Amino acid sequence: MADTGEMLQKSYDVLRNGRGELCVIIDHRPTEPQNPVIGFSGADAYLERSQGENIFMPAFPERFLADARKLQTILIVEVEGILPDELASMADLPKHRISRVYDATVRQD
């Protein structure tokens, strides 16, 4: 996968925060995102963090999939030192573990 700039995000989570926004929690990446876009292919999602850096997220949670496809943006939260699927809610996320928060534009295919 490294040759194509695509990485597999094995463990990620999708939550709805207190403001009703959808949040995708992924592992920290060392580079800054540039014009991030999130798209969907069947039940899978992919995040284009920047040109040449794509993150594949298999099996996007079905309970959020229909709503996610209709949004204009989805909040991306990058975390360090904690597995995203260990969180039940945004309130469980230790603030000192958040490395980045940014919006990704939803690709309307």
C-alpha positions as CSV (number, residue, x, y, z in Angstrom):
1,M,0.0,0.0,0.0
2,A,2.9,2.4,0.7
3,D,3.6,2.8,-3.0
4,T,0.2,4.3,-3.7
5,G,0.2,6.6,-0.7
6,E,-2.7,4.6,0.7
7,M,-2.8,3.5,4.4
8,L,-5.2,1.2,6.1
9,Q,-6.8,2.6,9.3
10,K,-7.6,-0.7,11.0
11,S,-9.0,0.8,14.2
12,Y,-11.2,3.9,14.0
13,D,-14.4,5.1,15.4
14,V,-17.3,7.3,14.4
15,L,-19.2,9.3,17.1
16,R,-21.7,12.0,17.2
17,N,-20.5,14.9,19.4
18,G,-22.6,17.1,21.7
19,R,-23.2,19.6,18.8
20,G,-24.6,16.8,16.6
21,E,-21.5,16.7,14.3
22,L,-20.2,13.4,13.1
23,C,-16.6,12.8,14.2
24,V,-14.2,10.2,12.8
25,I,-11.4,9.4,15.2
26,I,-8.2,8.1,13.7
27,D,-4.5,7.7,14.6
28,H,-2.2,10.7,14.5
29,R,-0.3,11.3,11.3
30,P,3.0,13.2,11.2
31,T,2.0,15.6,8.4
32,E,-0.5,18.4,8.3
33,P,-3.7,17.7,6.3
34,Q,-4.2,19.8,3.2
35,N,-7.7,20.1,1.8
36,P,-9.0,16.9,3.3
37,V,-11.8,15.1,1.6
38,I,-13.8,12.1,2.8
39,G,-15.6,9.8,0.4
40,F,-17.5,6.5,0.5
41,S,-17.5,3.4,-1.7
42,G,-20.2,1.0,-0.7
43,A,-19.8,0.5,3.1
44,D,-16.2,1.7,3.1
45,A,-14.8,5.2,3.6
46,Y,-11.6,6.8,2.5
47,L,-10.0,10.0,3.7
48,E,-7.8,12.0,1.3
49,R,-5.7,13.9,3.9
50,S,-3.7,15.6,1.2
51,Q,-2.5,14.9,-2.3
52,G,-1.0,11.4,-2.3
53,E,-2.0,10.6,1.3
54,N,-5.1,8.4,1.5
55,I,-6.5,6.5,4.5
56,F,-8.8,3.6,3.8
57,M,-11.4,3.0,6.6
58,P,-13.2,-0.3,5.9
59,A,-16.7,-1.0,7.2
60,F,-17.9,2.5,8.1
61,P,-20.5,2.0,10.8
62,E,-23.8,1.4,9.2
63,R,-25.8,3.5,11.7
64,F,-23.9,6.6,10.5
65,L,-23.4,5.8,6.8
66,A,-26.6,7.3,5.3
67,D,-26.2,10.5,7.3
68,A,-22.5,10.8,6.6
69,R,-23.1,10.7,2.8
70,K,-25.4,13.7,3.0
71,L,-23.2,16.0,5.1
72,Q,-21.0,18.8,3.7
73,T,-18.2,18.2,6.2
74,I,-17.2,15.6,8.8
75,L,-15.0,16.4,11.8
76,I,-11.7,14.4,11.8
77,V,-10.0,13.9,15.2
78,E,-6.5,12.5,15.3
79,V,-5.3,11.0,18.5
80,E,-2.0,9.7,20.0
81,G,-1.5,6.9,22.4
82,I,-5.1,5.6,22.5
83,L,-7.0,3.2,20.3
84,P,-10.0,5.0,18.7
85,D,-12.3,2.0,19.2
86,E,-11.7,2.2,23.0
87,L,-13.8,5.3,23.2
88,A,-17.6,5.3,23.9
89,S,-18.0,9.0,23.4
90,M,-16.0,12.2,22.9
91,A,-16.2,12.8,26.6
92,D,-14.0,9.7,27.1
93,L,-11.2,11.2,25.0
94,P,-8.4,12.6,27.1
95,K,-7.8,16.2,25.8
96,H,-4.0,15.7,26.0
97,R,-4.2,12.8,23.5
98,I,-5.8,14.9,20.7
99,S,-3.2,16.0,18.2
100,R,-5.4,17.5,15.5
101,V,-9.0,18.4,14.8
102,Y,-10.1,19.4,11.3
103,D,-13.0,19.3,8.9
104,A,-13.0,17.0,5.8
105,T,-15.3,17.9,2.9
106,V,-17.6,15.1,2.0
107,R,-17.2,14.0,-1.6
108,Q,-20.6,14.0,-3.2
109,D,-20.3,11.3,-5.9
